[in-house]
């Protein structure tokens, strides 16, 4: 029996891409709100004996988690054989230690909540720091794929003379891998975060930048201030306008407009989060990784 993909509304386009890649059926769910803000989730009832895959990106987890929990529990009530989660963007991985007295350590807490509900989880490039692998957080099979290959492919196709810039030391391993795959040079900057929306970055090497097209790579663009500061440096060095590439297009508030206003020639993202900048599909990566869970042909 074919597995069933049930996508949250904003993930339906990605679900259409995934369905043939996974040899699955695609069934619709309904999610609507009562006037007081409460959610009503409605699933197809013919799920008995089926392996169900819920597709929901978690860039807005406080709003999405309860409806997601309602959906997985309802799928089990309707007789689903198993329920897995494909979450292209996985939230709450950053806070993996207590930085100040009294703080909740949200990474293991959120992982435990998801593990209570699902049989397995697949995601793309989670924002891990001290936990190097999802298995350190999750009591269920949880794996992630790297978008490095598809991003490198996009860079090779669209920018023949790319000079890659990573925003901080944590990005070095990932940026180095993209640079290796795209066969281009790279430089990693130093970042000093002074607040949620205040960031300083070191100056890139102007001579190197003027030898090609700067491509700023980051895994998450939230406030956008790291890219804004880097773009300002590039403009001051009179290098070519930079292309900005991000995996997860969070773009809180005016971040996207701020990046464009700072001089980006182009802003490109993967479709882990639906946004107008989406140009790089991660559907093949998700399908390949989900097949490792053993619930698809």
N, C-alpha and C positions, 0 to 999 in steps of 0.2 A: 504494500500500500504506500502511495506517495506521501511524503511529509507535506505539511500544510504551513504556508507562511501567512501570518496575520500581522499586518503592519498598522502602526499608529498612523493617523491621517497624513502627517507631514512626511512620512517615509514611503508612501505608496509608489512614487516613481522609482525609488531604489528597489522596492519589492518587485516591481515589474522586471527590472534587470536581473534580480537574483533568481526569480522563479525558474527560468529555463536552465540556468547554470547549476541549480540544485536538483533539477528534475522534480520540482515540487508543484503543488497546487497553490494558488493564491486566492484566499478568501478575505472578504472585507469585514472590518469591524466598525462599529459606530461609537463615537464618543461625543456626548453632548452634555451641556451644563444646565442645571436648574437655575432659576433666578437668584438663589442664595449662593451660587457658586459651586454647589456640590456636583460631582461627576456621575454620569450614568454611562456605563460601558456595556455594549451589547455585542455578543459574539455569535457566529454561526453555531447552531446546536448539534450539528452532525460531526462531532469530533471523536466519537468512540473508537478506540483502538488506533488513533492517528498519532504520529509524532508531530507536535506543534512547535513551530518556531515563531516567537513573537519578535517583531522588528521595531525597536524603539530607541532612538538616540536620546541620551540623558543630559543634554546641555542645560536643561531647566529642570533639575531633578526634584526640587521641592514641589513643583506643579505636577510632575509626571509620575512620581512614585506611587501614589495611592491608586490612580487609574491603572497603572501597570500591575499592581498587586491584585486589583479587582479582576483584571483580564486573565492572569495566570491561574488564579483560584477558580474562576468560572470555567476555564478550559479544562481543568481537572474535574470539576463537577460534571462536565459534559462527557467525561470518559476518556480524555486524552491519555495516550500511553506514556508520553513524556512531554515536557515543555522546556524548551531551551530559549535563551535570550541572545539575539544579536543586537548589540548596542554599539553602533559605530563610534560614538563618543561616550566614554564612561566617566561620570562625575565623581567628585569627592575622593580622589586618589592623592591629592596634594597634601592634605593635613594628616601626615602619617606619624607625627609625634606631637607632644605637648610643648609648644614654644613658650607659653606663658601660663602661670598658675590658673587652674580652673577651666582651662580649655578642653573641650571634647576632642578626642582623636578620631576624626570622622572616617578615615579610610577603612580601618577594620570594622567599624560599626556599620557602615553602609554595605561593605562586602558581606557581612553576616546577614543583613536584611535581604539582600538579593539571593544569597545561598539558601535561605529558608524557603524561597519561592520557586527557584528554578533548578533544573537538573544539570545544566551547563551554561556557559557564557562565552561569547566571542566578541572581541572588540578590536579597535585599531589604535595603536600607539597611545596607551594610557599614560597619564602624566605621573609616572613613578619616580620616586627619589630614592629613599633608603630601602624600600622594598623593590628589589630588582626584578621580581617576577610575580605575576598574579597568584601563583600557587602559594605564596607566603601570606596571602590575605584571604583566599577563598577556600571553603571546605568542599566545593564542587569543582569538577573540571572547568578551568577558566584559562583561555588562551588568547593571545593577541597577535595580530599580524602587523608587520611594519609596512608603512606606505613608501619607504625609500625607493623601491623599484619603480613604482608608477610615477612618483615625482621626478625621479631621474629621467624616466622616459619622456615626460612632458618637457623638461628642461632641454634635453637633447633635440627634441623636435622643434621647439619654439625659440631657443636662444643658442646660437652657434658659438658665442664667445663668453659664456657665463663665468663670472667670478662669484663663488658662493660665500655668503656671510652668515655665520651663526651668531645669535644674540648673546650667548653666554657660555661659560665652561660646560654647563650641563648638556648643551646641545652638540658638543664637539663630536662625540661618537656617532650620533645620527647624521650630522652634517658631513662628516668625513665619509660615511657610507654612501650618501647621495652623491658626493663629489667623485668618489671612486667609480660608481656606476655610470655617472654622467660624463666621466673622464674630463673633469675641469678642476682648476685650483680652488682652494677655499681658505678662509680666514675666520677665526673665532674671536669675537669681541668679549670684553668684560662688562658685566652689568651690575649696577648698584641700585637696588630697589629701596627708595626712601618712603614709600607708602603705596597704597593700592593703585594710585594713578600718577605716581611720581617716580620716574626711572631715569638714571643716567647710564650712558654706554660709552665705552672707550672709542677713540678715534680709529677708524680703519686705516690701512696703509694706502695713502692717496695714489702713489705710483702704481701699485698693483691694480687698484680700482680703475684707473684711467686706461688700462690695457684691455678692458672688455666691458661687458654689461653686468653691473652688480645685481645679484639675485639674493635677497634677504630671505632666509629660511627660518621658520619657527613652527613649533608643534601646535601652539595655541595662540591665537590673537584675541585677547579679551578686552582690556582697556586700549590696546593698540599703541601704548606709549613707547614700548621698546622699538617698534618699527618707526614711529614718528621721530624719535631721537636719532636713530640710525640714518633715516632719510635726510634729516637736517645736516648731519655730518657729511653725507655724500654730496649734498647740494653745495656745501661750503667748500668742498674739495674740487668742485667743478668736474666731477665725474659724470658719466651718462646717468640719466634717470634710472632708478632701480625698479626691478620687478620684485614684488613681494609674493612669496608663496607660503601658505600655511596649510597645515593638515586640518585643524579644527577651527572653523570660522565662527567663533563665539561672538565677536564684535559687539560688546556691550555698549549701550548708549550710542554715541556718535563716533565710535572707534573707526568704523569703515570710512566714513567721510573724512575723519581726521587724517587717516593714512593717505587718502587720495590728495587731500589739501596740502600735505607735507611734501608732495612731489613724486609720489609713486607713478611710474609709467603704466603699471598694471598691477592688479591685485587678484591673485588666483588661489583657489582653495580646492580641497577634495570635497566630496559630497557626504562626509560624515554628519554634517549639520547643513540643512537646506539653507542656501544663501545665494544671492545673485552672482557672487564671485565663483561659484562652483564650476570647475572645468575639468577636474580630474576624478574619474569614477573609481571607487574602491570596491565595486561589486565583485569583480573576479577574485580579489583578495579575501573578501568575506566568504565567498562560496568555497574557495579552496580550504580556508581555515575551518569553516563549519563542517565540511566533510570529515574532518579529523575527529569530530564528536561521535561519529558512528551512527547518526540518525538519518543520513541521506544516502542515496544510491552511490 
